[in-house]
């Protein structure tokens, strides 16, 4: 059994298209679209006007609805008037009384309005003066409040320092009095308090002296370091100046 021949003949598409010839157009062409019938400017205007006016059927329907609504309103009014004749007369009387009272009040209000307008102007001027005074007062009060707050802060700091010193004094006096009571229980309390105060003052002065001496020592050390640094720098400069002429020739 031999193999089947599954080969297909190659057909050139370009040659096939030429053999078929020119294809017939399907549907409208571009030239048909350009040559289509178009309405004139007058016809377009008529269409726009008709759109603005609206449909006649809708207008007729609205007119009929309005007529029916008017008829229903008239019927309901007649029923209401026939059923409530008594209260309607009372309402008319009340309306007449109101009109009379309004006329009398309008004549009195016209006279009052002239006086009230003058009073209003006077009150307006007074309010403007008061506002100016308040603004000036508020500006002065703000400045005074800032000055007072600064002075209060300074006083508060001073009081704090005083209270700290007093508490330290009291602690020192108590500690000294306790020690003395243990060592000398027969001594009087007044003498112990006075001596403890003097001891505290002496100790404070000694501390101040120590601090002053320490500050002086640190200043002297810094001066010595500066002098040493200056000497080293001057020696280096001298060496450089000596080495430069030897290398030049």
C-alpha positions as CSV (number, residue, x, y, z in Angstrom):
1,X,0.0,0.0,0.0
2,X,1.4,3.3,-1.0
3,X,1.0,6.7,0.7
4,X,-1.8,9.0,-0.3
5,X,-1.0,12.2,-2.1
6,X,-2.3,15.0,0.2
7,X,-0.6,17.8,-1.7
8,X,-2.8,20.8,-2.7
9,X,-2.1,23.0,-5.8
10,X,-0.8,26.5,-4.8
11,X,-3.0,29.3,-6.1
12,X,-1.6,32.8,-6.4
13,X,-4.1,35.2,-4.8
14,X,-3.1,38.2,-6.9
15,X,-3.5,36.2,-10.1
16,X,-6.9,34.9,-9.0
17,X,-8.1,38.4,-8.2
18,X,-7.1,39.5,-11.7
19,X,-8.8,36.5,-13.2
20,X,-12.0,37.3,-11.4
21,X,-12.1,40.9,-12.6
22,X,-13.3,44.1,-10.7
23,X,-15.5,43.4,-7.7
24,X,-19.0,44.9,-7.8
25,X,-19.7,47.4,-4.9
26,X,-22.1,46.3,-2.1
27,X,-24.2,49.1,-0.5
28,X,-24.0,52.9,-1.0
29,X,-20.8,54.4,-2.0
30,X,-19.2,57.7,-0.8
31,X,-20.4,59.5,-3.8
32,X,-24.0,58.4,-3.1
33,X,-23.6,59.8,0.5
34,X,-22.4,63.1,-0.8
35,X,-25.1,63.3,-3.5
36,X,-28.0,62.5,-1.0
37,X,-31.1,64.8,-1.0
38,X,-30.8,67.6,1.6
39,X,-33.5,70.0,3.0
40,X,-33.5,73.7,2.2
41,X,-32.9,76.4,4.9
42,X,-36.6,77.3,4.9
43,X,-37.6,73.7,5.7
44,X,-35.1,73.6,8.5
45,X,-36.5,76.8,10.0
46,X,-40.1,75.4,9.9
47,X,-39.0,72.3,11.7
48,X,-37.3,74.3,14.5
49,X,-40.4,76.5,14.9
50,X,-42.6,73.4,15.1
51,X,-40.4,71.9,17.8
52,X,-40.5,75.2,19.8
53,X,-44.3,75.4,19.7
54,X,-44.7,71.8,20.8
55,X,-47.3,69.2,19.8
56,X,-50.9,70.3,19.2
57,X,-52.3,67.2,20.8
58,X,-50.6,67.9,24.1
59,X,-51.8,71.5,24.1
60,X,-55.4,70.4,23.5
61,X,-55.1,67.8,26.3
62,X,-53.9,70.4,28.8
63,X,-56.7,72.8,27.9
64,X,-59.3,70.1,28.5
65,X,-57.7,69.3,31.9
66,X,-57.7,72.9,32.9
67,X,-61.4,73.3,32.0
68,X,-62.3,70.2,34.0
69,X,-60.3,71.4,37.0
70,X,-62.1,74.8,36.9
71,X,-65.5,73.1,36.9
72,X,-64.6,70.9,39.9
73,X,-63.3,74.0,41.8
74,X,-66.6,75.9,41.2
75,X,-68.7,72.9,42.3
76,X,-66.6,72.5,45.5
77,X,-67.0,76.3,46.3
78,X,-70.7,76.2,45.9
79,X,-71.0,73.2,48.2
80,X,-68.8,74.9,50.8
81,X,-70.7,78.2,50.7
82,X,-74.1,76.5,50.9
83,X,-73.1,74.4,53.9
84,X,-71.3,77.2,55.8
85,X,-73.2,80.4,55.3
86,X,-73.1,81.5,59.0
87,X,-69.3,81.3,59.6
88,X,-68.6,83.0,56.3
89,X,-70.5,86.1,57.4
90,X,-68.5,86.1,60.7
91,X,-65.3,85.9,58.7
92,X,-66.3,88.9,56.6
93,X,-67.0,91.0,59.7
94,X,-63.6,90.0,61.2
95,X,-61.9,91.1,57.9
96,X,-63.7,94.5,58.0
97,X,-62.6,95.0,61.6
98,X,-59.0,94.1,60.8
99,X,-59.0,96.6,57.9
100,X,-60.2,99.4,60.2
101,X,-57.6,98.6,62.8
102,X,-54.8,98.4,60.2
103,X,-55.8,101.9,58.9
104,X,-55.7,103.4,62.4
105,X,-52.4,101.7,63.2
106,X,-50.8,102.9,60.0
107,X,-51.6,106.5,60.7
108,X,-50.0,106.2,64.2
109,X,-47.0,104.2,63.0
110,X,-46.2,106.9,60.4
111,X,-45.8,109.5,63.2
112,X,-43.9,107.1,65.4
113,X,-41.5,106.0,62.5
114,X,-40.2,109.6,62.1
115,X,-39.4,109.8,65.8
116,X,-38.0,106.3,65.9
117,X,-35.7,107.0,63.0
118,X,-34.1,110.0,64.8
119,X,-33.7,107.9,68.0
120,X,-32.1,105.1,66.0
121,X,-29.5,107.5,64.5
122,X,-28.7,108.8,67.9
123,X,-28.3,105.3,69.3
124,X,-26.1,104.3,66.3
125,X,-23.7,107.2,67.0
126,X,-23.6,106.3,70.7
127,X,-22.8,102.7,69.9
128,X,-20.0,103.8,67.5
129,X,-18.4,105.9,70.2
130,X,-18.7,103.0,72.7
131,X,-17.0,100.6,70.3
132,X,-14.1,103.0,69.7
133,X,-13.6,103.4,73.5
134,X,-13.8,99.6,74.0
135,X,-11.1,99.0,71.3
136,X,-8.8,101.6,72.9
137,X,-9.4,100.1,76.3
138,X,-8.8,96.5,75.1
139,X,-5.5,97.6,73.4
140,X,-4.4,99.2,76.7
141,X,-5.5,96.3,78.7
142,X,-3.7,93.8,76.5
143,X,-0.4,95.8,76.9
144,X,-0.9,96.1,80.7
145,X,-1.7,92.4,80.9
146,X,1.5,91.4,79.1
147,X,3.5,93.7,81.4
148,X,1.7,92.3,84.4
149,X,2.3,88.7,83.3
150,X,6.0,89.4,82.9
151,X,6.2,91.0,86.3
152,X,4.2,88.1,87.8
153,X,6.5,85.6,86.2
154,X,9.6,87.4,87.7
155,X,8.0,87.6,91.1
156,X,7.0,83.9,90.9
157,X,10.6,82.9,90.1
158,X,12.0,85.0,93.0
159,X,9.4,83.4,95.4
160,X,10.4,80.0,94.2
161,X,14.1,80.7,94.9
162,X,13.3,82.1,98.3
163,X,11.1,79.1,99.2
164,X,13.9,76.7,98.0
165,X,16.5,78.5,100.2
166,X,14.1,78.5,103.1
167,X,13.4,74.8,102.8
168,X,17.1,74.0,102.6
169,X,17.7,76.2,105.7
170,X,15.0,74.4,107.6
171,X,16.3,71.0,106.6
172,X,19.8,71.9,107.7
173,X,18.6,73.4,111.0
174,X,16.6,70.3,111.8
175,X,19.4,68.0,111.0
176,X,21.8,70.1,113.2
177,X,19.3,70.3,116.0
178,X,18.8,66.5,115.9
179,X,22.5,65.9,116.1
180,X,23.0,68.3,119.0
181,X,20.0,66.8,120.9
182,X,21.7,63.5,120.6
183,X,25.1,64.8,121.7
184,X,23.9,67.6,124.1
185,X,20.3,67.0,125.3
186,X,20.5,69.6,128.1
187,X,21.1,72.6,125.7
188,X,18.2,75.1,125.1
189,X,16.3,75.0,121.8
190,X,16.7,78.7,121.0
191,X,20.5,78.7,121.3
192,X,20.6,75.6,119.0
193,X,18.5,77.3,116.3
194,X,20.5,80.5,116.3
195,X,23.8,78.5,116.1
196,X,22.4,76.3,113.3
197,X,21.5,79.4,111.3
198,X,25.0,80.8,111.6
199,X,26.5,77.4,110.7
200,X,24.3,77.3,107.6
201,X,25.4,80.8,106.5
202,X,29.0,79.8,107.0
203,X,28.6,76.7,105.0
204,X,26.9,78.6,102.1
205,X,29.8,81.1,102.0
206,X,32.3,78.2,102.0
207,X,30.5,76.6,99.1
208,X,30.6,79.9,97.1
209,X,34.3,80.3,97.8
210,X,35.0,76.8,96.6
211,X,33.0,77.4,93.4
212,X,34.9,80.6,92.7
213,X,38.3,78.9,93.3
214,X,37.3,76.0,90.9
215,X,36.3,78.5,88.2
216,X,39.7,80.3,88.6
217,X,41.6,77.0,88.4
218,X,39.7,76.1,85.2
219,X,40.5,79.5,83.7
220,X,44.2,79.2,84.5
221,X,44.3,75.7,82.9
222,X,42.7,77.0,79.8
223,X,45.2,79.8,79.6
224,X,48.2,77.4,80.0
225,X,46.9,75.2,77.2
226,X,46.6,78.2,74.9
227,X,50.1,79.2,75.7
228,X,51.5,75.7,75.0
229,X,49.6,75.5,71.7
230,X,51.0,78.9,70.7
231,X,54.6,77.9,71.5
232,X,54.3,74.7,69.4
233,X,52.8,76.6,66.5
234,X,55.7,79.2,66.6
235,X,58.3,76.4,66.7
236,X,56.8,74.7,63.7
237,X,56.9,78.0,61.8
238,X,60.6,78.5,62.7
239,X,61.5,75.0,61.4
240,X,59.7,75.6,58.1
241,X,61.4,79.0,57.6
242,X,64.8,77.4,58.2
243,X,64.1,74.4,55.9
244,X,63.0,76.6,52.9
245,X,66.4,78.4,52.1
246,X,68.4,75.1,52.3
247,X,66.2,73.4,49.6
248,X,66.1,76.5,47.3
249,X,69.6,76.2,45.6
